[in-house]
Amino acid sequence: MAYGNKVKFHYDVPAYIKKELAETAKKLGITATELLTRIIEEEHQRVKGTVQDSK
């Protein structure tokens, strides 16, 4: 589902991952969703850079 420029994914996240995300996000003062978004964006940039470097 698209929400503006964001895409909402519907999937099951294991409970232990949810717990880790929540604990880490709390330490950073953000929500678990924001933390997961940051992680995904950083990984996307890393992979995108790796692909460009290999060309």
C-alpha positions as CSV (number, residue, x, y, z in Angstrom):
1,M,0.0,0.0,0.0
2,A,1.3,3.4,-0.8
3,Y,1.0,6.3,1.6
4,G,2.2,9.5,-0.1
5,N,5.9,8.7,-0.9
6,K,6.1,5.9,1.5
7,V,5.2,2.2,1.1
8,K,3.7,0.2,3.9
9,F,4.7,-3.4,4.0
10,H,2.6,-6.0,5.6
11,Y,4.7,-8.8,7.0
12,D,5.2,-10.6,10.3
13,V,8.3,-9.6,12.2
14,P,9.5,-12.2,14.8
15,A,8.9,-11.1,18.4
16,Y,12.6,-11.0,19.3
17,I,13.3,-8.6,16.4
18,K,10.4,-6.4,17.5
19,K,11.8,-6.3,21.0
20,E,15.3,-5.4,19.8
21,L,13.9,-2.7,17.5
22,A,11.8,-1.3,20.3
23,E,14.6,-1.3,22.9
24,T,17.1,0.3,20.5
25,A,14.6,2.9,19.2
26,K,13.8,3.9,22.8
27,K,17.5,4.5,23.5
28,L,17.6,6.7,20.4
29,G,14.4,8.5,21.2
30,I,12.6,7.4,18.1
31,T,9.9,4.9,17.2
32,A,10.7,1.3,16.1
33,T,9.2,2.1,12.7
34,E,11.5,5.1,12.3
35,L,14.5,3.0,13.3
36,L,13.5,0.2,10.8
37,T,13.1,2.8,8.1
38,R,16.5,4.2,8.8
39,I,18.1,0.8,8.7
40,I,16.4,-0.1,5.4
41,E,17.4,3.3,3.8
42,E,21.0,2.9,4.9
43,E,21.2,-0.6,3.6
44,H,19.6,0.5,0.3
45,Q,22.2,3.2,-0.1
46,R,25.0,0.8,0.8
47,V,23.8,-1.8,-1.8
48,K,23.2,0.9,-4.4
49,G,26.8,2.2,-3.9
50,T,28.2,-1.3,-4.1
51,V,26.4,-2.0,-7.4
52,Q,27.6,1.4,-8.9
53,D,31.2,0.6,-7.8
54,S,31.1,-2.7,-9.6
55,K,30.3,-1.1,-13.0
